[in-house]
Amino acid sequence: MADGMNDTSSTPEGDRIAKVLSRAGIASRREAERMIEEGRVWVNGAVIASPALNVTAPDKITVDGKPVGAPEPARVWLYHKPIGLVSTDSDEKGRETIYDNLPADMPRVMSIGRLDLNSEGLLLLTNDGGVKRLLELPSTGWLRRYRVRVNGRPSEETLEPLRKGIIAEGQPFQPMEVVLDRQKGANAWLTVGLREGKNREIRRAMEEIGLSVNRLIRVSYGPFQLGDIKPGEVEEIRRKVLRDQLGPDGEALMGEAPAAPVEVKRGFKRRVPHKGEFGGPGQPGLPKPREEGEDDRGKRGNSGKPVKTYRPTKAVRDAARKAASGPAPRTFSSGTGKTFSSGTGKTFSSGTGKTFTSAPSKSGTGARSGPSGKPRAPSGGKGPKRG
Protein backbone atom coordinates (compact mmCIF):
# COMPACT_ATOMS: atom_id res chain seq x y z
CA MET A 1 0.00 0.00 0.00
CA ALA A 2 2.83 2.34 0.95
CA ASP A 3 4.68 1.48 -2.22
CA GLY A 4 1.54 2.16 -4.20
CA MET A 5 1.08 5.53 -2.53
CA ASN A 6 4.63 6.57 -3.28
CA ASP A 7 4.38 5.52 -6.95
CA THR A 8 4.07 8.77 -8.90
CA SER A 9 3.80 7.02 -12.25
CA SER A 10 0.06 6.54 -11.70
CA THR A 11 -0.54 10.30 -11.21
CA PRO A 12 -2.85 11.47 -14.03
CA GLU A 13 -1.59 14.11 -16.41
CA GLY A 14 -3.06 17.54 -16.79
CA ASP A 15 -4.81 19.83 -14.29
CA ARG A 16 -7.95 19.52 -12.23
CA ILE A 17 -11.08 20.47 -14.11
CA ALA A 18 -11.95 23.23 -11.60
CA LYS A 19 -8.53 24.82 -12.09
CA VAL A 20 -8.88 24.70 -15.87
CA LEU A 21 -12.29 26.36 -15.72
CA SER A 22 -10.89 29.01 -13.40
CA ARG A 23 -7.93 29.73 -15.69
CA ALA A 24 -10.30 30.01 -18.66
CA GLY A 25 -12.25 32.73 -16.83
CA ILE A 26 -15.43 30.68 -16.44
CA ALA A 27 -15.62 30.88 -12.65
CA SER A 28 -13.54 30.67 -9.52
CA ARG A 29 -12.46 27.19 -8.38
CA ARG A 30 -15.14 27.02 -5.71
CA GLU A 31 -17.85 28.14 -8.11
CA ALA A 32 -16.56 25.70 -10.76
CA GLU A 33 -16.92 22.84 -8.27
CA ARG A 34 -20.49 23.91 -7.58
CA MET A 35 -21.22 24.00 -11.34
CA ILE A 36 -19.84 20.45 -11.65
CA GLU A 37 -22.09 19.23 -8.84
CA GLU A 38 -25.08 20.76 -10.66
CA GLY A 39 -24.26 18.75 -13.80
CA ARG A 40 -23.46 21.77 -15.98
CA VAL A 41 -19.96 20.62 -17.05
CA TRP A 42 -19.29 18.04 -19.77
CA VAL A 43 -15.96 16.48 -20.81
CA ASN A 44 -15.61 14.65 -24.12
CA GLY A 45 -19.37 14.40 -24.54
CA ALA A 46 -20.15 13.05 -21.05
CA VAL A 47 -21.37 14.90 -17.99
CA ILE A 48 -19.08 14.74 -14.96
CA ALA A 49 -20.29 14.52 -11.38
CA SER A 50 -17.05 15.12 -9.45
CA PRO A 51 -14.32 17.79 -9.63
CA ALA A 52 -11.71 15.10 -8.97
CA LEU A 53 -10.85 14.86 -12.64
CA ASN A 54 -7.73 15.91 -14.50
CA VAL A 55 -8.01 17.13 -18.07
CA THR A 56 -5.43 17.86 -20.76
CA ALA A 57 -5.36 20.09 -23.82
CA PRO A 58 -6.96 17.56 -26.24
CA ASP A 59 -10.01 17.10 -23.98
CA LYS A 60 -13.17 18.90 -25.11
CA ILE A 61 -14.92 20.74 -22.27
CA THR A 62 -18.31 22.40 -22.41
CA VAL A 63 -20.18 24.43 -19.78
CA ASP A 64 -23.92 24.94 -20.24
CA GLY A 65 -23.50 23.65 -23.79
CA LYS A 66 -20.80 26.19 -24.71
CA PRO A 67 -17.26 25.01 -25.51
CA VAL A 68 -14.44 26.17 -23.26
CA GLY A 69 -11.40 27.36 -25.18
CA ALA A 70 -7.79 27.71 -24.18
CA PRO A 71 -7.10 30.29 -21.48
CA GLU A 72 -6.39 33.78 -22.78
CA PRO A 73 -3.50 35.91 -21.47
CA ALA A 74 -4.26 37.27 -18.00
CA ARG A 75 -5.75 40.76 -17.86
CA VAL A 76 -6.76 42.97 -14.92
CA TRP A 77 -9.09 45.98 -14.82
CA LEU A 78 -9.73 48.75 -12.30
CA TYR A 79 -13.44 49.23 -11.62
CA HIS A 80 -15.10 51.96 -9.57
CA LYS A 81 -17.95 50.12 -7.88
CA PRO A 82 -20.96 52.31 -7.08
CA ILE A 83 -23.12 51.93 -3.98
CA GLY A 84 -26.06 49.55 -4.30
CA LEU A 85 -24.45 46.74 -6.32
CA VAL A 86 -23.46 43.31 -5.03
CA SER A 87 -20.16 41.73 -6.07
CA THR A 88 -21.45 38.21 -6.76
CA ASP A 89 -22.37 36.62 -10.10
CA SER A 90 -25.99 36.28 -9.03
CA ASP A 91 -27.99 37.30 -5.99
CA GLU A 92 -30.63 35.16 -4.36
CA LYS A 93 -32.62 38.32 -3.51
CA GLY A 94 -32.61 39.51 -7.12
CA ARG A 95 -30.47 42.56 -6.44
CA GLU A 96 -28.43 44.15 -9.21
CA THR A 97 -24.81 42.96 -9.51
CA ILE A 98 -21.65 44.64 -10.76
CA TYR A 99 -21.70 42.34 -13.79
CA ASP A 100 -25.01 43.82 -14.89
CA ASN A 101 -23.36 47.23 -15.27
CA LEU A 102 -20.05 46.40 -16.95
CA PRO A 103 -19.38 47.51 -20.56
CA ALA A 104 -20.76 45.12 -23.16
CA ASP A 105 -17.38 44.63 -24.88
CA MET A 106 -15.67 43.22 -21.77
CA PRO A 107 -14.90 39.48 -21.59
CA ARG A 108 -16.11 37.26 -18.78
CA VAL A 109 -14.41 38.51 -15.60
CA MET A 110 -14.24 37.77 -11.88
CA SER A 111 -13.78 40.15 -8.99
CA ILE A 112 -10.61 40.04 -6.89
CA GLY A 113 -12.03 40.31 -3.41
CA ARG A 114 -15.38 41.91 -2.78
CA LEU A 115 -17.09 45.06 -1.61
CA ASP A 116 -20.42 44.80 0.17
CA LEU A 117 -23.66 46.38 -1.00
CA ASN A 118 -23.16 49.72 0.77
CA SER A 119 -19.43 50.05 0.05
CA GLU A 120 -17.92 51.78 -2.97
CA GLY A 121 -14.58 52.41 -4.60
CA LEU A 122 -11.84 50.36 -6.25
CA LEU A 123 -12.57 46.76 -7.21
CA LEU A 124 -10.12 44.69 -9.29
CA LEU A 125 -11.49 42.48 -12.06
CA THR A 126 -9.64 39.75 -13.95
CA ASN A 127 -10.31 37.16 -16.62
CA ASP A 128 -7.92 34.66 -15.01
CA GLY A 129 -8.73 32.54 -11.96
CA GLY A 130 -5.04 32.07 -11.17
CA VAL A 131 -4.47 35.81 -10.88
CA LYS A 132 -7.60 36.13 -8.74
CA ARG A 133 -6.39 33.49 -6.32
CA LEU A 134 -2.86 34.94 -6.20
CA LEU A 135 -3.99 38.47 -5.34
CA GLU A 136 -6.52 37.33 -2.76
CA LEU A 137 -3.99 35.40 -0.69
CA PRO A 138 -2.94 37.16 2.54
CA SER A 139 0.63 36.07 1.81
CA THR A 140 0.68 38.50 -1.11
CA GLY A 141 0.84 41.23 1.53
CA TRP A 142 -0.85 43.95 -0.51
CA LEU A 143 -2.23 46.78 1.62
CA ARG A 144 -5.84 47.79 0.97
CA ARG A 145 -6.59 51.36 1.92
CA TYR A 146 -10.02 52.81 2.70
CA ARG A 147 -11.54 56.20 3.44
CA VAL A 148 -14.06 55.65 6.25
CA ARG A 149 -16.64 58.07 7.65
CA VAL A 150 -17.93 57.18 11.11
CA ASN A 151 -20.59 58.69 13.27
CA GLY A 152 -19.09 59.85 16.55
CA ARG A 153 -16.10 61.69 17.97
CA PRO A 154 -13.25 59.17 18.15
CA SER A 155 -9.98 59.97 19.88
CA GLU A 156 -6.56 58.39 19.48
CA GLU A 157 -7.26 56.29 22.56
CA THR A 158 -10.49 55.08 21.00
CA LEU A 159 -8.69 53.90 17.85
CA GLU A 160 -5.74 52.27 19.61
CA PRO A 161 -7.34 48.79 19.91
CA LEU A 162 -7.64 48.66 16.13
CA ARG A 163 -3.91 49.30 15.75
CA LYS A 164 -3.07 46.47 18.12
CA GLY A 165 -5.54 43.92 16.76
CA ILE A 166 -9.08 43.34 17.97
CA ILE A 167 -11.50 40.46 18.39
CA ALA A 168 -14.99 41.19 17.06
CA GLU A 169 -17.85 38.71 17.44
CA GLY A 170 -15.36 36.07 18.45
CA GLN A 171 -13.23 36.50 15.32
CA PRO A 172 -9.72 37.95 15.60
CA PHE A 173 -8.65 40.71 13.21
CA GLN A 174 -5.08 41.60 12.37
CA PRO A 175 -3.74 45.04 13.36
CA MET A 176 -4.94 47.87 11.14
CA GLU A 177 -3.36 51.14 10.11
CA VAL A 178 -5.76 53.85 11.33
CA VAL A 179 -5.32 57.62 10.92
CA LEU A 180 -7.80 60.21 12.21
CA ASP A 181 -8.03 62.75 9.39
CA ARG A 182 -10.59 65.29 10.59
CA GLN A 183 -13.75 65.79 12.59
CA LYS A 184 -16.64 67.34 10.67
CA GLY A 185 -19.72 67.94 12.77
CA ALA A 186 -21.08 64.70 14.16
CA ASN A 187 -18.92 62.61 11.79
CA ALA A 188 -15.22 61.88 11.57
CA TRP A 189 -13.14 60.82 8.56
CA LEU A 190 -10.56 58.04 8.99
CA THR A 191 -8.02 56.39 6.70
CA VAL A 192 -7.84 52.64 7.36
CA GLY A 193 -5.36 50.17 5.87
CA LEU A 194 -5.48 46.38 6.24
CA ARG A 195 -3.86 43.35 4.63
CA GLU A 196 -6.65 40.83 4.87
CA GLY A 197 -10.19 40.89 3.54
CA LYS A 198 -12.60 39.24 5.93
CA ASN A 199 -16.32 39.79 5.47
CA ARG A 200 -17.34 43.31 6.63
CA GLU A 201 -14.11 43.53 8.60
CA ILE A 202 -13.94 47.33 8.99
CA ARG A 203 -17.63 47.76 9.87
CA ARG A 204 -17.52 45.01 12.48
CA ALA A 205 -14.28 46.33 14.01
CA MET A 206 -15.67 49.88 14.28
CA GLU A 207 -18.84 48.64 15.95
CA GLU A 208 -16.66 46.85 18.52
CA ILE A 209 -15.21 50.22 19.65
CA GLY A 210 -18.57 52.04 19.55
CA LEU A 211 -18.40 53.69 16.12
CA SER A 212 -20.91 53.35 13.29
CA VAL A 213 -19.69 53.45 9.69
CA ASN A 214 -21.94 55.46 7.35
CA ARG A 215 -19.64 55.59 4.34
CA LEU A 216 -16.76 53.37 3.16
CA ILE A 217 -14.65 53.97 0.03
CA ARG A 218 -11.76 51.75 -1.06
CA VAL A 219 -9.13 54.04 -2.60
CA SER A 220 -6.32 51.57 -3.33
CA TYR A 221 -5.55 47.87 -3.63
CA GLY A 222 -1.81 47.27 -3.34
CA PRO A 223 -0.05 49.45 -5.94
CA PHE A 224 -3.24 50.21 -7.85
CA GLN A 225 -5.09 53.46 -7.11
CA LEU A 226 -8.69 54.50 -7.70
CA GLY A 227 -7.56 57.90 -8.94
CA ASP A 228 -10.04 59.85 -11.05
CA ILE A 229 -12.04 56.86 -12.27
CA LYS A 230 -15.72 57.78 -12.05
CA PRO A 231 -18.36 55.44 -10.54
CA GLY A 232 -19.23 52.67 -12.98
CA GLU A 233 -16.18 53.20 -15.20
CA VAL A 234 -13.56 50.55 -16.02
CA GLU A 235 -9.86 51.02 -16.87
CA GLU A 236 -7.51 48.22 -17.90
CA ILE A 237 -4.05 47.93 -16.34
CA ARG A 238 -1.22 47.91 -18.87
CA ARG A 239 0.43 44.54 -19.33
CA LYS A 240 3.92 45.78 -18.45
CA VAL A 241 2.69 47.34 -15.19
CA LEU A 242 0.80 44.19 -14.29
CA ARG A 243 3.83 41.98 -14.97
CA ASP A 244 6.04 44.19 -12.80
CA GLN A 245 3.58 44.11 -9.89
CA LEU A 246 2.79 40.39 -9.97
CA GLY A 247 6.47 39.43 -9.88
CA PRO A 248 7.80 35.90 -10.48
CA ASP A 249 4.62 34.23 -9.20
CA GLY A 250 2.54 35.91 -11.88
CA GLU A 251 5.01 35.39 -14.71
CA ALA A 252 3.59 31.99 -15.63
CA LEU A 253 0.02 33.25 -15.28
CA MET A 254 0.53 36.11 -17.69
CA GLY A 255 1.26 33.88 -20.68
CA GLU A 256 2.39 35.19 -24.00
CA ALA A 257 1.40 38.68 -24.99
CA PRO A 258 -1.29 38.86 -27.67
CA ALA A 259 0.05 39.50 -31.13
CA ALA A 260 0.05 43.14 -32.08
CA PRO A 261 -2.13 44.04 -35.04
CA VAL A 262 -0.21 44.18 -38.31
CA GLU A 263 -0.13 47.65 -39.77
CA VAL A 264 -0.63 47.63 -43.52
CA LYS A 265 1.09 50.51 -45.26
CA ARG A 266 -0.26 51.40 -48.66
CA GLY A 267 1.98 53.18 -51.15
CA PHE A 268 0.99 56.26 -53.09
CA LYS A 269 -1.15 55.26 -56.06
CA ARG A 270 -0.02 57.11 -59.14
CA ARG A 271 -2.58 58.23 -61.63
CA VAL A 272 -1.79 56.95 -65.13
CA PRO A 273 -2.28 59.79 -67.65
CA HIS A 274 -4.65 59.19 -70.55
CA LYS A 275 -2.80 58.80 -73.83
CA GLY A 276 -5.64 59.89 -76.11
CA GLU A 277 -5.81 63.01 -78.21
CA PHE A 278 -5.99 66.44 -76.67
CA GLY A 279 -9.53 67.11 -75.63
CA GLY A 280 -10.38 63.41 -75.57
CA PRO A 281 -11.96 61.47 -72.66
CA GLY A 282 -10.38 62.47 -69.40
CA GLN A 283 -8.34 65.27 -71.04
CA PRO A 284 -8.80 69.01 -70.58
CA GLY A 285 -9.32 71.45 -73.44
CA LEU A 286 -12.50 70.75 -75.36
CA PRO A 287 -15.96 70.87 -73.85
CA LYS A 288 -18.00 67.73 -73.74
CA PRO A 289 -20.16 67.54 -76.88
CA ARG A 290 -23.87 67.72 -76.27
CA GLU A 291 -25.72 64.58 -77.19
CA GLU A 292 -28.53 64.76 -79.65
CA GLY A 293 -31.87 65.42 -78.02
CA GLU A 294 -30.27 66.43 -74.72
CA ASP A 295 -32.16 69.15 -72.84
CA ASP A 296 -30.45 72.27 -71.66
CA ARG A 297 -29.40 71.87 -68.08
CA GLY A 298 -28.11 74.29 -65.55
CA LYS A 299 -24.87 74.15 -63.67
CA ARG A 300 -24.01 71.53 -61.07
CA GLY A 301 -26.57 71.58 -58.34
CA ASN A 302 -29.32 72.94 -60.66
CA SER A 303 -29.85 69.82 -62.74
CA GLY A 304 -33.03 70.02 -64.81
CA LYS A 305 -33.42 73.82 -64.54
CA PRO A 306 -33.22 75.98 -67.71
CA VAL A 307 -30.15 78.12 -68.20
CA LYS A 308 -30.77 81.80 -67.48
CA THR A 309 -30.36 84.03 -70.60
CA TYR A 310 -29.24 87.67 -70.63
CA ARG A 311 -31.88 90.26 -71.55
CA PRO A 312 -30.61 93.87 -71.91
CA THR A 313 -32.45 96.65 -70.16
CA LYS A 314 -34.55 99.25 -71.98
CA ALA A 315 -31.83 101.89 -71.62
CA VAL A 316 -29.31 99.60 -73.26
CA ARG A 317 -31.71 98.76 -76.10
CA ASP A 318 -32.44 102.45 -76.78
CA ALA A 319 -28.75 103.33 -76.86
CA ALA A 320 -28.06 100.52 -79.34
CA ARG A 321 -30.93 101.60 -81.62
CA LYS A 322 -29.74 105.20 -81.59
CA ALA A 323 -26.19 104.19 -82.48
CA ALA A 324 -27.45 102.11 -85.43
CA SER A 325 -29.44 105.03 -86.99
CA GLY A 326 -26.40 107.35 -87.14
CA PRO A 327 -25.79 110.75 -85.57
CA ALA A 328 -28.65 113.28 -85.54
CA PRO A 329 -28.38 116.36 -87.90
CA ARG A 330 -26.77 119.35 -86.27
CA THR A 331 -27.73 123.03 -86.85
CA PHE A 332 -25.26 125.93 -87.03
CA SER A 333 -26.02 129.70 -87.00
CA SER A 334 -24.24 132.42 -88.94
CA GLY A 335 -24.61 136.22 -88.75
CA THR A 336 -23.91 136.85 -92.53
CA GLY A 337 -27.18 135.52 -93.82
CA LYS A 338 -25.33 133.40 -96.38
CA THR A 339 -25.23 129.64 -96.68
CA PHE A 340 -22.26 127.39 -96.91
CA SER A 341 -22.49 123.93 -98.37
CA SER A 342 -20.69 120.78 -97.33
CA GLY A 343 -20.78 117.18 -98.34
CA THR A 344 -21.87 115.96 -94.98
CA GLY A 345 -25.59 116.36 -95.56
CA LYS A 346 -25.88 118.59 -92.52
CA THR A 347 -28.23 121.57 -92.09
CA PHE A 348 -27.09 125.12 -91.37
CA SER A 349 -28.99 128.19 -90.26
CA SER A 350 -28.31 131.76 -91.25
CA GLY A 351 -28.99 134.92 -89.36
CA THR A 352 -32.11 135.58 -91.50
CA GLY A 353 -33.95 132.78 -89.81
CA LYS A 354 -33.84 130.54 -92.89
CA THR A 355 -32.48 127.04 -93.00
CA PHE A 356 -30.32 125.53 -95.70
CA THR A 357 -29.61 121.89 -96.31
CA SER A 358 -26.68 120.50 -98.23
CA ALA A 359 -26.53 117.15 -99.90
CA PRO A 360 -23.37 115.14 -100.35
CA SER A 361 -21.76 115.35 -103.79
CA LYS A 362 -20.37 112.54 -105.84
CA SER A 363 -16.90 113.96 -105.62
CA GLY A 364 -17.09 114.00 -101.86
CA THR A 365 -17.50 117.84 -101.66
CA GLY A 366 -20.74 119.54 -100.87
CA ALA A 367 -22.60 121.99 -103.31
CA ARG A 368 -23.90 125.25 -101.96
CA SER A 369 -27.64 125.81 -102.07
CA GLY A 370 -29.87 128.80 -101.89
CA PRO A 371 -32.94 129.53 -99.93
CA SER A 372 -34.98 127.29 -102.21
CA GLY A 373 -32.72 124.40 -101.55
CA LYS A 374 -31.50 124.19 -105.17
CA PRO A 375 -27.79 123.85 -105.73
CA ARG A 376 -25.89 126.86 -107.13
CA ALA A 377 -23.07 126.73 -109.60
CA PRO A 378 -19.61 126.82 -108.18
CA SER A 379 -17.89 130.19 -108.15
CA GLY A 380 -14.66 129.12 -109.71
CA GLY A 381 -13.21 127.88 -106.51
CA LYS A 382 -13.35 131.24 -104.82
CA GLY A 383 -15.06 131.72 -101.60
CA PRO A 384 -18.39 133.51 -101.26
CA LYS A 385 -18.58 137.26 -101.42
CA ARG A 386 -19.43 139.18 -98.34
CA GLY A 387 -22.62 141.25 -98.55
Secondary structure, 3 states (H helix, E strand, C coil): CHHHHHCHHHCCCCEEHHHHHHHCCCCCHHHHHHHHHCCCEEECCEECCCCCCEECCCCCEEECCEECCCCCCCCEEEEEECCCCECCCCCCCCCCEHHHCCCCCCCCCEEECCCCCCCEEEEEEECCHHHHHHHHCHHHCCCEEEEEEEECCCCHHHHHHHHHCEEECCEEECCCEEEEEEEECCEEEEEEEECCCCCCHHHHHHHHCCCEEEEEEEEEECCEECCCCCCCCEEECCHHHHHHHHHHHHHHHHCCCCCCCCCCCCCCCCCCCCCCCCCCCCCCCCCCCCCCCCCCCCCCCCCCCCCCCCCCCHHHHHHHHHHHCCCCCCEEEECCCCCCCCCCCCEEEECCCCEEECCCCCCCCCCCECCCCCECCCCCCCCCCCC
